[in-house]
């Protein structure tokens, strides 16, 4: 195991993890901090959220991703990977008009 230069993130770790996930950056999750390989864009996003960042030199053991990074990057490059968000809006109404209302929207992101 070799050591490498990483970015240590402290503060609201849930917020930090969500931000790191948006950038699909490898991340090591610990109780008090996250360790990431951060490029400049990710660093700016983390700082903009008010998170504390510091450079550290340590061994990196990131959490496993659901798909290999090469597969995800290939799909993004080819425009194949798209996220889909489904939103359901609840409005009280009687059963007769339930089928007539278009209460479900699908949005591609």
GUGU-610927 format. One record per residue (C-alpha): residue number from 1; residue in one letter; x negated, y, z negated. Coordinates in nm, 4 decimals, always signed. Layout:
REM residues N
   num   residuo          x          y          z
   NUM         a          X          Y          Z
...
END
This chain:
REM residues 109
   num   residuo          x          y          z
     1         x    +0.0000    +0.0000    +0.0000
     2         x    -0.1427    +0.3290    +0.1086
     3         x    -0.0655    +0.6702    -0.0259
     4         x    +0.0652    +0.9466    +0.1978
     5         x    +0.1717    +1.3081    +0.1722
     6         x    +0.5429    +1.3284    +0.0890
     7         x    +0.7924    +1.5844    -0.0305
     8         x    +0.9324    +1.5497    -0.3808
     9         x    +1.2868    +1.6842    -0.4172
    10         x    +1.4397    +1.7715    -0.7550
    11         x    +1.7687    +1.9283    -0.8562
    12         x    +2.1141    +1.8101    -0.7500
    13         x    +2.0089    +1.4700    -0.6141
    14         x    +2.3492    +1.3886    -0.4656
    15         x    +2.3361    +1.7085    -0.2626
    16         x    +1.9740    +1.6351    -0.1722
    17         x    +2.0574    +1.2799    -0.0592
    18         x    +2.3438    +1.4052    +0.1576
    19         x    +2.1128    +1.6599    +0.3204
    20         x    +1.8359    +1.4033    +0.3774
    21         x    +2.0928    +1.1631    +0.5218
    22         x    +2.2077    +1.4227    +0.7744
    23         x    +1.8498    +1.4375    +0.9004
    24         x    +1.8209    +1.0551    +0.8903
    25         x    +1.4889    +1.0915    +0.7101
    26         x    +1.3425    +0.7937    +0.5204
    27         x    +1.3978    +0.8452    +0.1479
    28         x    +1.2770    +0.6865    -0.1752
    29         x    +1.5428    +0.7230    -0.4443
    30         x    +1.4410    +0.7550    -0.8095
    31         x    +1.6302    +0.8570    -1.1240
    32         x    +1.4892    +1.2108    -1.1433
    33         x    +1.3779    +1.2807    -0.7855
    34         x    +1.3820    +1.1857    -0.4200
    35         x    +1.0693    +1.1331    -0.2121
    36         x    +1.1015    +1.2028    +0.1600
    37         x    +0.8986    +1.2433    +0.4753
    38         x    +1.0212    +1.5920    +0.5506
    39         x    +0.9683    +1.7946    +0.8645
    40         x    +0.9980    +2.1737    +0.8554
    41         x    +1.3689    +2.1768    +0.9440
    42         x    +1.4548    +1.9418    +0.6575
    43         x    +1.2368    +2.1425    +0.4180
    44         x    +1.4218    +2.4622    +0.5110
    45         x    +1.7596    +2.2919    +0.4625
    46         x    +1.6603    +2.1565    +0.1197
    47         x    +1.5339    +2.4958    +0.0057
    48         x    +1.8451    +2.6702    +0.1401
    49         x    +2.0516    +2.4423    -0.0863
    50         x    +1.8508    +2.5624    -0.3880
    51         x    +1.6639    +2.2344    -0.4355
    52         x    +1.3102    +2.2259    -0.5719
    53         x    +1.0508    +2.0817    -0.3320
    54         x    +0.6839    +2.0024    -0.3858
    55         x    +0.4163    +1.8202    -0.1867
    56         x    +0.2907    +1.4990    -0.3504
    57         x    +0.0454    +1.2260    -0.2478
    58         x    +0.1908    +0.8857    -0.3405
    59         x    +0.2851    +0.5399    -0.2176
    60         x    +0.6132    +0.5530    -0.0232
    61         x    +0.8742    +0.2758    -0.0481
    62         x    +1.1878    +0.4145    +0.1196
    63         x    +1.5317    +0.2648    +0.0730
    64         x    +1.6242    +0.0350    +0.3630
    65         x    +1.8325    +0.1818    +0.6439
    66         x    +2.1360    -0.0021    +0.7775
    67         x    +1.9815    -0.0143    +1.1239
    68         x    +1.6156    +0.0079    +1.2213
    69         x    +1.5059    +0.3657    +1.2817
    70         x    +1.4020    +0.2819    +1.6391
    71         x    +1.7557    +0.1632    +1.7196
    72         x    +1.9155    +0.4774    +1.5756
    73         x    +1.6723    +0.7090    +1.7568
    74         x    +1.7274    +0.5224    +2.0846
    75         x    +2.1045    +0.5544    +2.0484
    76         x    +2.0794    +0.9252    +1.9708
    77         x    +1.8510    +0.9810    +2.2696
    78         x    +2.0939    +0.8033    +2.5031
    79         x    +2.3940    +0.9848    +2.3554
    80         x    +2.5492    +0.6545    +2.2490
    81         x    +2.5580    +0.7221    +1.8754
    82         x    +2.8590    +0.9341    +1.7821
    83         x    +3.0259    +0.9625    +1.4482
    84         x    +3.4019    +0.9659    +1.4286
    85         x    +3.5985    +1.1255    +1.1492
    86         x    +3.9632    +1.0362    +1.0948
    87         x    +4.1762    +1.2723    +0.8890
    88         x    +4.5154    +1.1880    +0.7494
    89         x    +4.7359    +1.4768    +0.6407
    90         x    +5.0031    +1.3990    +0.3832
    91         x    +5.3255    +1.5952    +0.3926
    92         x    +5.6380    +1.4855    +0.2087
    93         x    +5.9139    +1.4090    +0.4588
    94         x    +6.1952    +1.1651    +0.5006
    95         x    +6.1545    +0.8337    +0.6821
    96         x    +6.3402    +0.9448    +0.9975
    97         x    +6.0854    +1.2138    +1.0898
    98         x    +5.7766    +1.0212    +0.9757
    99         x    +5.7193    +0.8647    +1.3182
   100         x    +5.7824    +1.1898    +1.5048
   101         x    +5.5195    +1.3903    +1.3150
   102         x    +5.1663    +1.3660    +1.4493
   103         x    +5.0040    +1.3427    +1.1070
   104         x    +4.6804    +1.1731    +1.2162
   105         x    +4.3973    +1.3477    +1.3953
   106         x    +4.0783    +1.1900    +1.5291
   107         x    +3.7799    +1.4150    +1.5784
   108         x    +3.4496    +1.3108    +1.7389
   109         x    +3.1488    +1.4703    +1.5756
END
